[in-house]
Amino acid sequence: MSQLETQLALNRAAQSYDSLEEVTEWFASLDEDHRRETLVLLWEMAKQAGWRVDRRVNDTAAALAESPVPASGAARRVLSGRPTDSMLTRLVRSPGSAHLDLFSIMITILSIADERRRATKCLGSCTHWWHQDLNDPDLLNRVRAEARIQQDSIDRVYGRHDTSA
């Protein structure tokens, strides 16, 4: 699955287009390396959405309050504190057995942070594709086409091209 398709799946789950159960089933089907890559991408997306842990707002605590993950679980320890590089390191080094719990909590963190961002910074005239109707096939086709064009440009710059034609 391409990074764009992964981002699409994560955004759809965070915005409740798809259920947490559906996306967790997809995540569980990935091998351990791809689960780690997906967790890192999810962490980066939550940070970009404005994941906050400060005196006024604590997205992690809010996500943990919604989570069925046991209070003594490894995932809660990994995600304790502010979203820093050391947290990302803990996330990457987490045991495979904690990945499903981490994923569940991280999707909820993304959902909370992204909902706040959409309500405060993306009112009315937002042009982010991930804040549009993710059920609209025309939007999805346009986003995928733009991603292919961008990838083709990158491939040309680096001298990579398809010679199978």
Secondary structure as a PSIPRED ss2 file (coil, helix, strand):
# PSIPRED VFORMAT (PSIPRED V4.0)

   1 M C   1.000  0.000  0.000
   2 S C   1.000  0.000  0.000
   3 Q H   0.000  1.000  0.000
   4 L H   0.000  1.000  0.000
   5 E H   0.000  1.000  0.000
   6 T H   0.000  1.000  0.000
   7 Q H   0.000  1.000  0.000
   8 L H   0.000  1.000  0.000
   9 A H   0.000  1.000  0.000
  10 L H   0.000  1.000  0.000
  11 N H   0.000  1.000  0.000
  12 R H   0.000  1.000  0.000
  13 A H   0.000  1.000  0.000
  14 A H   0.000  1.000  0.000
  15 Q C   1.000  0.000  0.000
  16 S C   1.000  0.000  0.000
  17 Y C   1.000  0.000  0.000
  18 D C   1.000  0.000  0.000
  19 S C   1.000  0.000  0.000
  20 L H   0.000  1.000  0.000
  21 E H   0.000  1.000  0.000
  22 E H   0.000  1.000  0.000
  23 V H   0.000  1.000  0.000
  24 T H   0.000  1.000  0.000
  25 E H   0.000  1.000  0.000
  26 W H   0.000  1.000  0.000
  27 F H   0.000  1.000  0.000
  28 A H   0.000  1.000  0.000
  29 S C   1.000  0.000  0.000
  30 L C   1.000  0.000  0.000
  31 D C   1.000  0.000  0.000
  32 E H   0.000  1.000  0.000
  33 D H   0.000  1.000  0.000
  34 H H   0.000  1.000  0.000
  35 R H   0.000  1.000  0.000
  36 R H   0.000  1.000  0.000
  37 E H   0.000  1.000  0.000
  38 T H   0.000  1.000  0.000
  39 L H   0.000  1.000  0.000
  40 V H   0.000  1.000  0.000
  41 L H   0.000  1.000  0.000
  42 L H   0.000  1.000  0.000
  43 W H   0.000  1.000  0.000
  44 E H   0.000  1.000  0.000
  45 M H   0.000  1.000  0.000
  46 A H   0.000  1.000  0.000
  47 K H   0.000  1.000  0.000
  48 Q H   0.000  1.000  0.000
  49 A H   0.000  1.000  0.000
  50 G C   1.000  0.000  0.000
  51 W C   1.000  0.000  0.000
  52 R C   1.000  0.000  0.000
  53 V E   0.000  0.000  1.000
  54 D C   1.000  0.000  0.000
  55 R C   1.000  0.000  0.000
  56 R C   1.000  0.000  0.000
  57 V C   1.000  0.000  0.000
  58 N E   0.000  0.000  1.000
  59 D H   0.000  1.000  0.000
  60 T H   0.000  1.000  0.000
  61 A H   0.000  1.000  0.000
  62 A H   0.000  1.000  0.000
  63 A H   0.000  1.000  0.000
  64 L H   0.000  1.000  0.000
  65 A H   0.000  1.000  0.000
  66 E H   0.000  1.000  0.000
  67 S C   1.000  0.000  0.000
  68 P C   1.000  0.000  0.000
  69 V C   1.000  0.000  0.000
  70 P C   1.000  0.000  0.000
  71 A C   1.000  0.000  0.000
  72 S C   1.000  0.000  0.000
  73 G C   1.000  0.000  0.000
  74 A H   0.000  1.000  0.000
  75 A H   0.000  1.000  0.000
  76 R H   0.000  1.000  0.000
  77 R H   0.000  1.000  0.000
  78 V H   0.000  1.000  0.000
  79 L C   1.000  0.000  0.000
  80 S C   1.000  0.000  0.000
  81 G C   1.000  0.000  0.000
  82 R C   1.000  0.000  0.000
  83 P C   1.000  0.000  0.000
  84 T C   1.000  0.000  0.000
  85 D H   0.000  1.000  0.000
  86 S H   0.000  1.000  0.000
  87 M H   0.000  1.000  0.000
  88 L H   0.000  1.000  0.000
  89 T H   0.000  1.000  0.000
  90 R H   0.000  1.000  0.000
  91 L H   0.000  1.000  0.000
  92 V H   0.000  1.000  0.000
  93 R H   0.000  1.000  0.000
  94 S C   1.000  0.000  0.000
  95 P C   1.000  0.000  0.000
  96 G H   0.000  1.000  0.000
  97 S H   0.000  1.000  0.000
  98 A H   0.000  1.000  0.000
  99 H H   0.000  1.000  0.000
 100 L H   0.000  1.000  0.000
 101 D H   0.000  1.000  0.000
 102 L H   0.000  1.000  0.000
 103 F H   0.000  1.000  0.000
 104 S H   0.000  1.000  0.000
 105 I H   0.000  1.000  0.000
 106 M H   0.000  1.000  0.000
 107 I H   0.000  1.000  0.000
 108 T H   0.000  1.000  0.000
 109 I H   0.000  1.000  0.000
 110 L H   0.000  1.000  0.000
 111 S H   0.000  1.000  0.000
 112 I H   0.000  1.000  0.000
 113 A H   0.000  1.000  0.000
 114 D H   0.000  1.000  0.000
 115 E H   0.000  1.000  0.000
 116 R H   0.000  1.000  0.000
 117 R H   0.000  1.000  0.000
 118 R H   0.000  1.000  0.000
 119 A H   0.000  1.000  0.000
 120 T H   0.000  1.000  0.000
 121 K C   1.000  0.000  0.000
 122 C C   1.000  0.000  0.000
 123 L C   1.000  0.000  0.000
 124 G C   1.000  0.000  0.000
 125 S C   1.000  0.000  0.000
 126 C C   1.000  0.000  0.000
 127 T C   1.000  0.000  0.000
 128 H C   1.000  0.000  0.000
 129 W H   0.000  1.000  0.000
 130 W H   0.000  1.000  0.000
 131 H H   0.000  1.000  0.000
 132 Q C   1.000  0.000  0.000
 133 D C   1.000  0.000  0.000
 134 L C   1.000  0.000  0.000
 135 N C   1.000  0.000  0.000
 136 D C   1.000  0.000  0.000
 137 P H   0.000  1.000  0.000
 138 D H   0.000  1.000  0.000
 139 L H   0.000  1.000  0.000
 140 L H   0.000  1.000  0.000
 141 N H   0.000  1.000  0.000
 142 R H   0.000  1.000  0.000
 143 V H   0.000  1.000  0.000
 144 R H   0.000  1.000  0.000
 145 A H   0.000  1.000  0.000
 146 E H   0.000  1.000  0.000
 147 A H   0.000  1.000  0.000
 148 R H   0.000  1.000  0.000
 149 I H   0.000  1.000  0.000
 150 Q H   0.000  1.000  0.000
 151 Q H   0.000  1.000  0.000
 152 D H   0.000  1.000  0.000
 153 S H   0.000  1.000  0.000
 154 I H   0.000  1.000  0.000
 155 D H   0.000  1.000  0.000
 156 R H   0.000  1.000  0.000
 157 V H   0.000  1.000  0.000
 158 Y C   1.000  0.000  0.000
 159 G C   1.000  0.000  0.000
 160 R C   1.000  0.000  0.000
 161 H C   1.000  0.000  0.000
 162 D C   1.000  0.000  0.000
 163 T C   1.000  0.000  0.000
 164 S C   1.000  0.000  0.000
 165 A C   1.000  0.000  0.000
